[in-house]
Amino acid sequence: MDIKKLIGKHQLISKQIRADELFVLLSELKNVVTNQVQGDLVELGCYEGTSALFFTRLLNDLKSDKKLWLYDSFEGLPEKTSEDDSAAGVAFKGGELKASKARLAKNFVKAGLKIPEIKRAWFYELDPSDLPDQVCFAFLDGDFYESIVDSLKLVVPLIAKGGVILVDDYQNLALPGVAKAVNEYAERYDWKVQTQKSLAVIRM
């Protein structure tokens, strides 16, 4: 499966992720599927489904039976905390980047793809029963410190050996809370955090 061809074949339906970042995500997903890592996929912070559509396309092309689970408040960003303060990030505030669950589902229908599991909730409202029993691939796109902390609390205990966690905006100076949350967890668990484009990549 040529990932660059897959990306070039389909339109990116929003500007929330770039093609080069998508290439990193799909490459990591291909690795866990090819290596037969146990578990399903989760994406916390899916917006209108740009990356989720490509995850589904790649799973289909690889003939994988892994399931995709999507989580979003569909209320836009939560309120910032002090960890998120940045002069470069004034445009990021509560209520921005609001999407709708109906629009997300419609995008899958329009693309001719099966609608994945979709759970509407703030991340702090979720508990382990809302997630699959085991996770091989987690994409966290919460933008703010507390959202990433809440996501990691949920996902880390479920990650299978050989699985991967990818966190968007790790190197985005406008969203400093993301790196702070990841780095705190990395120190606690002695993780090696790699960076590719704006993403943090943690291979378990």
C-alpha positions in Angstrom: 0.0 0.0 0.0 1.5 3.3 -1.2 0.5 5.8 1.5 1.4 8.9 -0.6 -0.8 7.6 -3.4 -3.7 7.1 -1.0 -3.4 10.6 0.3 -3.1 12.0 -3.2 -6.2 10.1 -4.3 -8.6 11.7 -1.8 -9.3 15.3 -0.8 -8.5 16.5 2.7 -11.9 17.8 3.8 -10.5 20.3 6.4 -7.3 22.3 7.1 -6.9 20.9 10.6 -4.3 18.4 9.4 -1.7 18.7 6.7 -0.8 16.0 4.1 2.7 15.5 5.6 1.2 15.0 9.1 -1.3 12.6 7.7 1.5 10.6 6.1 3.1 10.2 9.5 -0.2 9.0 11.0 -0.9 6.5 8.2 2.7 5.2 8.3 2.4 4.4 12.0 -1.0 2.8 11.5 0.3 0.7 8.7 3.1 -0.5 11.0 0.9 -1.6 13.8 -1.5 -3.4 11.4 1.3 -5.1 9.5 3.0 -6.2 12.8 -0.4 -7.6 14.0 -0.4 -5.5 17.2 -3.5 -6.4 19.2 -6.4 -3.9 19.7 -8.4 -1.3 17.9 -7.9 2.4 16.9 -9.1 5.4 18.9 -9.1 9.1 18.0 -9.9 11.6 20.6 -10.7 14.9 19.0 -11.9 14.0 15.5 -13.5 17.3 14.3 -15.2 16.6 10.9 -13.3 13.3 10.3 -10.4 14.2 8.0 -7.9 11.8 9.5 -10.6 9.3 10.5 -11.6 8.9 6.8 -8.0 8.1 5.9 -7.6 5.7 8.8 -10.7 3.8 7.5 -9.4 3.8 3.9 -6.1 2.4 5.0 -7.7 -0.3 7.1 -9.9 -1.3 4.2 -6.9 -1.4 1.8 -5.0 -3.5 4.3 -8.0 -5.8 4.7 -7.9 -5.3 8.5 -10.8 -6.0 10.8 -9.6 -3.5 13.3 -12.3 -1.1 14.5 -12.1 2.7 14.7 -13.6 4.5 17.7 -14.0 8.3 17.5 -14.6 10.7 20.4 -15.4 14.4 20.4 -17.5 16.9 22.4 -18.8 18.4 19.2 -18.9 21.6 21.2 -15.6 23.0 20.0 -12.6 23.6 22.3 -13.1 23.7 26.0 -11.9 26.7 28.1 -8.2 27.2 28.4 -6.2 26.8 31.6 -3.0 28.6 32.5 -1.0 25.8 31.0 -2.3 26.8 27.6 -1.5 30.5 27.7 0.5 31.6 24.7 0.7 34.9 22.8 0.7 32.9 19.6 -2.4 31.0 20.6 -5.0 33.8 21.2 -7.2 32.5 18.4 -7.6 29.2 20.2 -10.4 29.7 22.7 -13.5 28.0 24.1 -16.0 27.1 21.4 -13.7 27.4 18.5 -13.4 24.4 16.0 -16.9 23.3 16.7 -18.1 20.5 14.5 -21.2 18.3 14.5 -21.7 14.5 14.9 -24.2 14.6 12.0 -21.6 16.2 9.7 -19.0 13.7 10.7 -21.3 10.8 9.9 -22.3 12.5 6.7 -18.7 12.7 5.6 -18.3 9.0 5.9 -21.5 8.3 4.0 -20.4 10.7 1.2 -17.1 8.9 1.0 -18.8 5.5 0.7 -17.2 4.3 4.0 -18.7 2.6 7.0 -19.5 4.9 9.9 -17.2 4.1 12.8 -18.1 4.1 16.5 -18.7 7.7 17.5 -19.1 8.8 21.1 -20.1 12.4 21.9 -18.6 13.5 25.2 -16.0 15.7 26.8 -12.9 13.6 27.4 -13.2 13.9 31.2 -16.7 12.4 31.0 -15.4 9.2 29.4 -14.4 6.1 31.4 -12.7 2.9 30.3 -16.0 1.2 29.4 -16.4 3.8 26.6 -13.2 2.6 24.9 -12.2 -0.8 23.3 -10.6 -3.3 25.6 -7.3 -2.9 23.9 -5.8 -0.2 21.8 -3.1 -0.5 19.1 -3.2 3.0 17.8 -4.3 6.2 19.5 -4.4 9.7 17.9 -4.9 12.4 20.4 -5.9 15.8 19.1 -7.3 17.7 22.1 -5.3 21.0 21.6 -5.3 21.9 25.3 -3.4 20.6 28.4 -6.4 19.2 30.3 -7.8 17.5 27.2 -4.5 15.7 26.5 -4.1 14.7 30.1 -7.7 13.3 30.2 -7.0 11.5 26.9 -3.7 9.9 28.2 -5.4 8.8 31.4 -7.9 6.8 29.3 -5.6 5.5 26.6 -2.3 4.6 28.4 -3.7 1.6 30.4 -5.2 0.2 27.2 -2.2 0.4 24.8 -1.0 -3.0 23.6 2.6 -4.0 23.4 3.9 -2.6 20.1 1.1 0.0 20.0 1.6 3.7 19.3 0.3 7.0 20.7 0.4 10.0 18.5 -0.3 13.5 19.8 -1.1 16.4 17.5 0.3 19.9 18.1 3.2 18.7 20.3 5.5 21.2 18.5 2.9 23.9 18.0 4.0 27.0 20.0 0.4 28.3 19.9 -0.7 25.3 22.0 2.0 24.8 24.7 -0.3 22.8 27.0 0.0 19.8 24.6 3.7 19.4 25.1 3.5 20.0 28.8 0.9 17.2 29.2 2.9 14.8 27.1 6.2 15.6 28.7 4.8 15.1 32.2 3.6 11.6 31.2 6.9 10.9 29.4 8.8 11.7 32.6 6.4 9.6 34.7 6.6 6.5 32.5 10.1 7.0 31.1 8.9 7.3 27.6 11.0 8.2 24.6 9.1 10.8 22.7 9.9 11.2 19.0 8.8 14.1 17.0 7.7 14.1 13.4 6.2 17.3 11.9 4.0 18.7 14.6 3.4 15.3 16.2 4.7 13.5 19.2 5.1 9.8 18.5 5.3 7.4 21.5 5.9 3.7 20.6 5.1 1.3 23.4 
